[in-house]
């Protein structure tokens, strides 16, 4: 097995591309990736098991050829996570054609520590995996490979407004960054869930969690957020942006129709999108801003 390439890892996770703030631009600062995996932590980040850190590194190393990113995520709301998993199972017909292992959703009682995960790829609903461990990475990775376009296109296409699966929002949190926005999003989602009828029901599909970030320094109170299955990375966010993020999701629901390009969520905060190179991100936002 190859040694861990720490320089490569730091580039993948970094949210700070330019050392000189005068040269920094927001759009086009997301490293190209076709997979984003969140390993769910059972406790908050500051109480992590060292074994989970090793699992993250092992899985990240295996996914480097796929331009995959592996991160840890803490989701406090178990009901939201369970609902997300159940909703994703309804798309299992889309996944069965990939020769997925029969035990993907099976709980196995073994001595080795195992962790649940959720996999995001361009133009697909999320995929939940149970019981990921270092010992079975070699069997899991080929399955994940089959999910990366264009190896196998999605068998189900969603027109705007048709997608009824989960939406995951992850706030990048480290030190003094991200905590306020994370709590504001949780409260705003909870408030919208209390609305009567379909409006309230729809917001129950939203999962809000935190992921660690390599962001160091910068403006206090400013952080990033990742939104899936849209694959959007947003930056320079503050607490007061929580309603605007959810409003944007409501106005621009996920769609994966062919030849239909989704506009960026919150263009003024848009950093990039999963599946795009940095150059493609810059061209995309420039073209969007030129549209009258």
C-alpha positions as CSV (number, residue, x, y, z in Angstrom):
1,X,0.0,0.0,0.0
2,X,1.2,3.5,-0.8
3,X,2.1,5.8,2.0
4,X,-0.3,8.6,2.7
5,X,0.3,11.6,0.5
6,X,-0.3,14.3,3.1
7,X,0.4,17.1,0.6
8,X,-2.4,15.8,-1.6
9,X,-4.8,15.4,1.3
10,X,-4.2,19.0,2.5
11,X,-4.9,20.2,-1.0
12,X,-8.2,18.3,-1.2
13,X,-9.5,19.6,2.1
14,X,-8.1,23.1,2.0
15,X,-10.6,25.9,1.8
16,X,-7.9,28.4,1.4
17,X,-6.3,28.4,-2.1
18,X,-4.4,31.6,-2.2
19,X,-2.1,32.8,0.6
20,X,-2.4,36.4,-0.5
21,X,-6.0,37.6,0.2
22,X,-5.6,40.2,-2.6
23,X,-5.4,37.4,-5.1
24,X,-8.1,35.3,-3.6
25,X,-11.3,34.7,-5.7
26,X,-14.2,32.7,-4.4
27,X,-15.4,30.9,-7.6
28,X,-13.1,28.2,-8.9
29,X,-11.5,27.3,-5.6
30,X,-12.9,23.8,-5.1
31,X,-10.5,20.9,-6.0
32,X,-11.9,18.7,-8.8
33,X,-13.7,15.7,-7.3
34,X,-16.2,13.1,-8.5
35,X,-17.0,11.5,-5.1
36,X,-17.6,13.0,-1.7
37,X,-18.0,10.6,1.2
38,X,-19.0,11.5,4.7
39,X,-18.1,9.0,7.4
40,X,-20.6,9.6,10.2
41,X,-19.0,10.1,13.6
42,X,-21.0,8.8,16.6
43,X,-19.7,11.7,18.8
44,X,-18.8,15.4,18.2
45,X,-15.5,16.1,16.4
46,X,-13.5,16.8,19.5
47,X,-14.1,13.3,20.9
48,X,-13.2,11.3,17.8
49,X,-11.7,7.8,17.9
50,X,-8.2,7.6,16.4
51,X,-9.4,4.5,14.6
52,X,-11.9,6.6,12.6
53,X,-9.1,8.9,11.5
54,X,-7.1,5.9,10.2
55,X,-10.2,4.7,8.4
56,X,-10.6,8.1,6.8
57,X,-7.0,8.1,5.6
58,X,-7.2,4.5,4.3
59,X,-10.4,5.2,2.3
60,X,-9.1,8.5,1.0
61,X,-5.9,6.9,-0.3
62,X,-8.0,4.3,-2.1
63,X,-10.2,6.9,-3.7
64,X,-7.4,9.2,-5.0
65,X,-7.5,7.7,-8.5
66,X,-11.3,8.5,-8.6
67,X,-10.7,12.1,-7.5
68,X,-12.7,11.2,-4.4
69,X,-12.8,13.2,-1.1
70,X,-13.5,11.5,2.3
71,X,-14.4,13.6,5.3
72,X,-15.8,13.0,8.7
73,X,-19.3,14.3,9.6
74,X,-21.2,14.7,12.8
75,X,-25.0,14.6,12.4
76,X,-26.7,15.1,15.7
77,X,-30.3,14.4,14.5
78,X,-30.7,10.7,14.2
79,X,-34.2,10.9,12.9
80,X,-33.1,13.0,9.9
81,X,-30.2,10.6,9.1
82,X,-32.6,7.6,9.4
83,X,-35.1,9.2,7.1
84,X,-32.4,10.1,4.6
85,X,-31.3,6.4,4.6
86,X,-34.9,5.2,4.1
87,X,-35.6,7.7,1.3
88,X,-32.4,6.6,-0.5
89,X,-33.4,3.0,-0.3
90,X,-36.4,3.9,-2.6
91,X,-33.8,4.5,-5.3
92,X,-32.3,1.1,-4.9
93,X,-33.5,0.0,-8.3
94,X,-31.2,2.6,-9.7
95,X,-28.3,1.1,-7.7
96,X,-29.0,-2.6,-8.2
97,X,-27.8,-2.5,-11.8
98,X,-24.3,-1.7,-10.5
99,X,-24.0,-5.2,-8.8
100,X,-24.1,-3.6,-5.4
101,X,-23.1,-6.0,-2.6
102,X,-26.1,-7.6,-0.9
103,X,-24.9,-6.5,2.5
104,X,-24.6,-2.8,1.7
105,X,-27.5,-2.1,4.1
106,X,-26.9,-5.0,6.5
107,X,-25.7,-4.5,10.1
108,X,-23.0,-6.9,11.0
109,X,-21.8,-7.4,14.5
110,X,-18.0,-7.7,14.3
111,X,-15.2,-6.8,16.6
112,X,-13.8,-4.4,14.1
113,X,-15.1,-0.8,14.4
114,X,-17.5,0.1,11.6
115,X,-19.0,3.4,10.7
116,X,-21.9,4.4,8.6
117,X,-21.3,6.6,5.6
118,X,-23.1,8.5,2.8
119,X,-21.7,8.8,-0.7
120,X,-22.4,11.7,-3.0
121,X,-21.6,11.7,-6.8
122,X,-22.6,14.1,-9.6
123,X,-26.2,13.8,-10.8
124,X,-27.3,11.1,-8.4
125,X,-29.3,10.8,-5.2
126,X,-27.1,10.1,-2.1
127,X,-26.2,6.5,-1.3
128,X,-26.0,5.3,2.3
129,X,-23.5,2.6,3.3
130,X,-23.6,0.8,6.6
131,X,-20.7,-0.7,8.5
132,X,-17.7,0.7,6.6
133,X,-14.4,-0.6,7.9
134,X,-10.7,-0.6,6.8
135,X,-10.9,-4.4,6.2
136,X,-13.5,-4.1,3.4
137,X,-12.3,-1.0,1.6
138,X,-11.1,-3.1,-1.3
139,X,-14.6,-4.5,-1.8
140,X,-16.4,-1.2,-1.3
141,X,-14.3,1.0,-3.6
142,X,-15.1,-0.9,-6.9
143,X,-18.8,-0.4,-6.1
144,X,-18.2,3.3,-5.5
145,X,-16.3,3.5,-8.8
146,X,-19.3,2.3,-10.7
147,X,-21.3,5.3,-9.4
148,X,-19.0,7.9,-10.9
149,X,-20.1,9.3,-14.2
150,X,-19.7,8.6,-17.1
151,X,-19.0,5.0,-16.1
152,X,-22.7,4.4,-15.6
153,X,-25.2,7.2,-16.1
154,X,-28.2,7.6,-13.7
155,X,-31.1,5.4,-14.7
156,X,-33.6,7.9,-13.2
157,X,-33.7,11.6,-14.2
158,X,-35.4,14.2,-12.1
159,X,-37.1,17.3,-13.6
160,X,-37.1,20.3,-11.3
161,X,-39.5,19.7,-8.5
162,X,-39.6,15.9,-9.0
163,X,-36.8,14.9,-6.6
164,X,-38.2,13.9,-3.3
165,X,-35.0,12.5,-1.7
166,X,-32.9,13.9,1.1
167,X,-30.8,17.0,0.9
168,X,-27.6,17.2,3.0
169,X,-26.1,20.4,4.2
170,X,-22.6,20.3,5.9
171,X,-21.1,23.3,7.6
172,X,-17.3,23.4,7.7
173,X,-16.5,23.9,11.3
174,X,-13.2,24.4,13.0
175,X,-12.2,26.5,16.0
176,X,-14.3,29.7,16.1
177,X,-15.6,29.2,12.6
178,X,-18.9,27.6,11.6
179,X,-20.6,27.0,14.9
180,X,-23.0,29.9,14.7
181,X,-24.1,29.1,11.1
182,X,-24.5,25.5,12.0
183,X,-26.9,26.3,14.8
184,X,-28.7,28.9,12.8
185,X,-29.4,26.3,10.0
186,X,-30.6,23.8,12.5
187,X,-33.1,26.3,14.0
188,X,-34.3,27.5,10.6
189,X,-34.9,24.0,9.3
190,X,-36.7,23.2,12.5
191,X,-38.9,26.3,12.1
192,X,-39.8,25.4,8.6
193,X,-40.5,21.8,9.5
194,X,-43.2,23.2,11.8
195,X,-45.1,24.7,8.9
196,X,-48.4,23.0,8.0
197,X,-48.9,20.7,5.0
198,X,-46.4,19.8,2.3
199,X,-44.2,22.8,3.1
200,X,-43.3,21.4,6.5
201,X,-43.0,17.8,5.3
202,X,-40.5,18.8,2.6
203,X,-38.1,20.3,5.1
204,X,-38.0,17.1,7.1
205,X,-35.9,15.7,4.2
206,X,-33.0,18.1,5.1
207,X,-30.0,16.8,7.0
208,X,-27.8,19.3,8.7
209,X,-24.3,18.3,9.9
210,X,-20.8,19.5,10.4
211,X,-17.5,18.5,8.8
212,X,-14.0,19.5,9.8
213,X,-12.3,22.1,7.7
214,X,-8.7,22.9,6.9
215,X,-9.6,26.6,6.8
216,X,-7.2,28.6,8.9
217,X,-7.5,32.3,9.8
218,X,-9.7,34.5,7.7
219,X,-12.6,36.7,8.8
220,X,-14.1,35.6,12.1
221,X,-17.6,34.2,11.8
222,X,-17.2,33.3,8.1
223,X,-17.3,29.7,6.9
224,X,-18.1,27.3,4.1
225,X,-21.0,24.9,3.5
226,X,-21.5,21.9,1.2
227,X,-24.9,21.0,-0.2
228,X,-25.7,17.6,-1.7
229,X,-26.9,16.1,-4.0
230,X,-26.5,19.5,-5.7
231,X,-22.7,19.2,-5.2
232,X,-22.5,22.9,-4.4
233,X,-19.7,24.5,-2.3
234,X,-20.5,27.9,-0.8
235,X,-18.1,30.2,1.0
236,X,-17.9,33.4,3.0
237,X,-21.1,32.5,4.8
238,X,-22.3,34.1,8.1
239,X,-25.1,33.2,10.5
240,X,-27.5,35.6,8.8
241,X,-27.2,33.6,5.5
242,X,-29.0,30.6,6.9
243,X,-32.5,31.6,5.6
244,X,-31.0,32.5,2.2
245,X,-29.4,29.1,1.8
246,X,-32.7,27.3,2.5
247,X,-34.6,29.8,0.2
248,X,-32.1,29.0,-2.6
249,X,-32.7,25.3,-2.1
250,X,-36.4,25.8,-2.3
251,X,-36.2,27.9,-5.4
252,X,-33.7,25.7,-7.2
253,X,-34.5,22.0,-6.4
254,X,-32.1,19.3,-7.5
255,X,-32.4,18.2,-11.1
256,X,-30.2,15.9,-13.2
257,X,-31.9,16.2,-16.6
258,X,-29.6,15.8,-19.6
259,X,-28.5,19.0,-21.3
260,X,-29.9,21.1,-18.4
261,X,-27.3,23.0,-16.4
262,X,-28.4,24.0,-12.9
263,X,-27.6,27.7,-12.0
264,X,-25.3,28.2,-9.1
265,X,-26.8,28.4,-5.6
266,X,-26.2,31.9,-4.1
267,X,-23.8,33.0,-6.9
268,X,-22.1,35.6,-4.7
269,X,-21.1,32.8,-2.3
270,X,-20.5,30.1,-4.9
271,X,-17.1,28.4,-4.7
272,X,-17.6,25.5,-7.0
273,X,-19.4,22.3,-7.9
274,X,-18.6,18.6,-7.6
275,X,-17.7,17.2,-11.0
276,X,-16.2,20.4,-12.3
277,X,-12.5,21.3,-12.6
278,X,-11.4,24.7,-11.2
279,X,-11.2,26.1,-14.7
280,X,-14.7,24.9,-15.5
281,X,-16.0,26.5,-12.3
282,X,-14.6,29.9,-13.3
283,X,-15.9,29.7,-16.8
284,X,-19.3,28.5,-15.5
285,X,-19.7,31.4,-13.1
286,X,-18.4,33.9,-15.6
287,X,-20.9,32.7,-18.2
288,X,-23.8,32.8,-15.7
289,X,-23.0,36.3,-14.5
290,X,-23.0,37.5,-18.2
291,X,-26.6,36.3,-18.7
292,X,-28.8,39.3,-18.9
